[in-house]
Structures are given as C-alpha cells and as structure tokens.
Amino acid sequence: MNQNRNYWLDIAKGIAIILMVAGHTSIPGVVSHFIYAFHMPLFFIASGLVSNYEKDSLVDYIKHKSYTLLLPFVCYSAIVSFLMYSIEELDVIQLLKRGWGGYALWFIPVLFMTSVLVRIIFLVKKRYVRRFIMLCFFLIGYSLRHYEISLPWSLSVVPYASFLIMLGEELANYKKRIETDMHYWDILLLAIVTAVISQFWQLDLAWNQITPIIPLTLGALSGTLMIFRLSVWIENKTKFVSTVLQRVGRETYVVLAFSQVAIMCINHLFTFNPLLKYGILVIALILLKYLKDGINQLVRIKIL
C-alpha cells in the first residue's frame, strides 16, 4: 500500500464520477442541480490539492501532463468520435471547430491548459502575488461570462478553472483538518448549503455558466468539502465500499470518456428499462477498463 497516496481522494473522485454519470440521466432537476453544483469543480480543486508544483521543472511538468492527459485524450476522442459518427450523433466539422461542448471530454483539454497555466504562475515564489493572480483569474472568468464571451473547446472556463485549482492548492494547507475524524453534522451542514444554493442558481462549467459567481463558488466549495469529508468517513468506516470507490476513482478517465457515448449506443441499439440499461453500462465500463489495461501492456506505453 502506498502510504503517500490519498485514498480518501480516490474515493471522492469515485463518488464524483458516479454523480457525473447520474447527472447526465433523466433524474429530477432538483437532484441534477445539486450534482452540477460541485461535481466538476471537485476535480479541479482536487488537482490543486495534491499537485506539488515544486517537484518538477516546468518542462518536465508539461511533458508529464501531455503524457497523462493529452495522449489518452487524443486516443479516446478518436474512439468516441467514431462511435458517435456510426450512430449519426456527431458533426465532425462542428467538433473540430467548437470542441466537445457539453460532452464530458471537454474537461480534459481544459484541465491540461489550467494545470500548465497554474504551474507557470507557481514560478512566482511570493504567495501574496499568486493570491492576487488567483483573484484575477476569478474576475476574468466572471467577465467572460458577464459579457457572454464564448470560446471554442470550452476555453472560456479556463480562467475560472485556474482559480479553482489554485483554491485547491490553498486547501492543501488544511488537508489535515479535512482528514480529521468528524461528526455527521458537518457533512449534513455542507450538503444543506450546497442544496440551497443549487436550487436558486445553476452551475455548468462546460459552458462557463458561473454567475452569480460568489454563491455558485460557495456552493462548489461546500459541495466539494462535503464529498471530501464523506470520503474520509467512508475510508475509515466501510472497507468494502471504500475499496470499490477507490477503484472507480482511479478509472475516472475511462468513465468520463465513455459513459455518455455508451449510453447513446445502448439507446440506439436496444430498448431497455433504465435499470437494465445502466447495468449494461457498468459492465461495459468494466470491460473497457480491462481492455484499456490490456492495450497499454501490449504497446508498452500508457496511451489510454
């Protein structure tokens, strides 16, 4: 067992990616709004929480992110594009011009760009200067939304996502408090705050729908902390659930890339009741996980 790994963070990612899949189904709006309030911000915040910007040089950092994010993104995008085109659900020209839009793969190039941008910011050693830049990202993100400036490939969200990553880095100073054993009331309180905010305003990072920015940011933070605290509790109290969610959390890329297109293909080919349909989805994603591992071993490089 890797003593340096944050297993509760794997659990948090597992919960968030399951909620992402649920959020793209025909669940009631009140639940969908609650999920959208934090499920994608959580991944940006988590990235900042665990990143060590002093470990590697800027060049090595970019190489690492290119290898772990962009290479699989190109491969997954090609596969997903082929599947969507085969069921007549894809306009290739629009994809090249605008990017993935509302499909979950929008997240990867944005995560890559924000991660590299934040790494560049961390060349500045003075924390107060970095915090000022973090505030600038916040304001730029707001301005892009306020003036309805929409950029292709979801690039409009890059400033706000950079703010979220830097917010996660700030939270790293309080990681021990997050990991401290807790009472149930704090999880409940964070859930209530997130639920109330999500019913008045809706967050959707894929389209940079981040206004009103202060309550939505508060909802994103409270929802993320809720999942973090719940994940710590699960790790400490329920071994079986903990193990399952950790495994899901380590395969978020596969779930993110293929869950939507898998459902589209199932709907195109078969007529099932929802329970059976999502049971098939789970089986398909598990098979894809092992197929991915097999291909990586075969080519002796992690291309997926």
N, C-alpha and C positions, 0 to 999 in steps of 0.2 A: 504494500500500500504506500502511495506517495504521500509523505507527511506534509509536503508543501502545497498540496492541491486543496482547493476549497471545495469540498464535496457538497456542502450545502448550496454552493453557487451552481453546481451541475444540476442539483435538484430544482433550484429556482428557474434555470433555463428550461428544464424539462417541463415544469408547470407552465411557463410562459409559452412554449411552443405548442403545447396541447391546447391552451387557451386560444392561441392564434388560429389553429385549425377550427376550433369551435366557433370562433368569431366570424369565420367565413361561411358558416352554415346558416340555415334559416331559423336561428334561435330568436327568442323575443328581443325586441330592441333594447329593453332595459338592461338585459344581460350583455348584449353586444356592446352597448355604450360603455358599460363597466369594464369590459375586457379591453376595449380600444383605448381606454384612459391611460393604460400603463404597459401593455404587453410589448410593444416595440420600443418605447423609451427604456424599458428594463434592460434590453440587450445593449444599448449604447451606454447606459450607466454602468452595467456590469463590465463592459470593456474597459472603461476608465478605472473602475475599482481594482482590477487585477493587473493592469498594464504597468510595467516597470520601464519608464522612459529613459532611465539612466543605464540600463543594461547593455543595449546595443547602440552602435553608431546609427546615424540617420540612414546611411546607405544600407547597412545590414537590416535595419528595421523595415525599410521599403521592400527589400528583397524577400524578407520573411513574410510580409503581408501579401506580396504579389504571389508567392508560392502557396500560401494557405487560403487566400481569399479569391484572387483573380483567376488563377489557373482552374480551380474547380468551377468558378462562375462561368467561364467560357464553355467548359465541357457540359455543365448542367444546362446552360442556356441553349446550347445546340440540341440537346436531347429533348428538352421541354418544348422548344420551338417546333421540332419535327413532330412530336406527339400532338401539339395543338393544331399544327397545319394539317395533319392527317385527319382530324375531325372537324376541319374547317372552322376553327376558332381563332385563327391568327392571320393578321395582315402583316406580312413580313416588312413591307415598306414603312408602315407606321411604327413597328417595333424598332427598326433601325433609327428612325427619326426621333421618337419620343421615349424609347425605353420601355420598361415593363409596366409602367403605370401602376395600377392597383394590385398587380400580381406580386407575390411576396419576394420574388427575386430582385425587386427594386432595391431592397435593403443592402445587398452585398456591395455594389459599387459605391453606394453612399457610405457604408461602413469603412470601406477601403480609403476613400478620399478624406473622410473625417479623421480617421486614425492617423494618416500621414500628416494631415494639417496640424493636428494636436501635437504630434511628435515634433514637428517643426517649431511650434510655439514653445515646447519644453526645452528648446535650445536657449531660451531666455531663463536665466537662473533665478531671478528675483521673483518670488511668489506673488508679491503685490502687483507686479506688471502683468503676470499671467492672469491674475484675477480680473484685472482691468480688461484684458483681451477677451476673457470669458464673458464679461458683461457686454462687450462689443458684439460678440457672436449672438448673444441673446437679442440685442437691439436690431442687428442686421436681419436676423430671422424674422423678427416681428415686422420689420419694414417691408421685407419681401412679401409677406402675407398681407399686410395692410394695403399695399399698393397693387396687390394681385399680380405680382411678377412671377410667372410660371416658367421654369427652365426645364429642358428635356432631361430624361433619365433621373427625375426626382432631385435634381441638383439644388432646387430651391430650399430643400430641407437641410442642406449641408451646414450652414451656419448654426441653426438651432441644434442639430445633432452633435456638432462640435461642442456646443455649450453643455449638452447632456453628458458627453464623455468626460469633459473637464469637471462637471459636477460629480461624476462617479469617482474621479481621482481625489476630489475633496472629501468624499465619503470614506475613502480608504483610511483616513485618519481616525474614523470612528468604527472601523471594522470589528474591533474587539467588543464594542457595545452591541453591535448587531449580532454577534455570535454568543453573547451572554444569554444564559437560560432566562426565560421570561414567563410572565403570567399571560393568560389568554386575552386579557383586556386590551393590551396594546395592539394585537393583531386585529381585534374587533374594532377598535377605535380607528385604526388606519383604513380598514375596509369601509367604515361608515363615511369617513371623509372622502374617500375615492368615489364611493357610490353617489353621494350627494352631488359632488362636482360633476360627475359624468352624466347625471340626469338633466343638468342645466346647460352644459356645453359639451360638445363632442370633439375629441382629438383624433386626427388621422394624419400621421406623419408622412405617409406615401404622397399626399397632396399638399403637404405643409399647412394643413389646417390646424393652426396652433393658437388662434385667438378666440377669446381673450386670453392672452398669454400667461398672465400671472395665475389665475385659478387653474388653468389647464396644466401648467408646470407643477403647481402644488399637487394636483391630482396624480400626475405622472410619478412624482416623488413619493407620495403617500402610498400609491399602489405598488410601486417597486419595493419600498421598505416592508410593506405588508407581505409580499411574496418572499422577500429575504428572511423575514422573521419566521414565517410559516415553514420555510425550508430548513431553518436551523432546528425548529421543533421536530419536524419530520425526521431529520438526521439523527436526533437524539432519542426519539421515542419509538419509531417504527422502522425496523431494519428492512423488512421486505419491501415496503413502499419506497423507502429511501433508495434501495438498490435499483428498483425499476425506474424511478425518476432520474437517478444519476445516469443510467444507460440512455434514457431518452434525451437527457440534457447534453450528452456527448455526441448525439446524432442530429442536432438541430438543423444543420445544413441540409441534410437529406430530406428531412420533414418539410423544411421551408421551401426547398426547390420543387418537391414532387407532390405535396399533399393536394394542392389545388388542381393540378393537371390530372392527377389520378382520379379525383372525384369527377372531373369533367369527362374523362374517358369511360368511367363506370356508368355515368348517366347516359352517355352516348350509346353504349353497347347494350346496357341492361336496364330493366325496370325492377328495382328492388325497394323494399321498405327501408326507411332511413337506418334502422338498427343494423340490418344486414349489410347495407351499403358501407357503413363506417367500420363494420367488422372486416369487410374485404379490404378497405383502405388500410387498416392496421396491418393486416397480413402482407399487403403489397409493399408497405413501407419497410417492414421487417426483411422481406426478401430483397428489396433494393439495398438495404444496409449491407447484407451479406454479399450481394453482387458487387457493390462498391468496394468492399474489402478484398474480394477476390481479384477484381481488376487491378487494384493498387498493388497487390502482391505479384500479379502476373507481369506488369510492366516495370515493377521495382521502383516506382515513384508514385507519390501521392498526388495523382491527377484528379481524384474525385474526393 
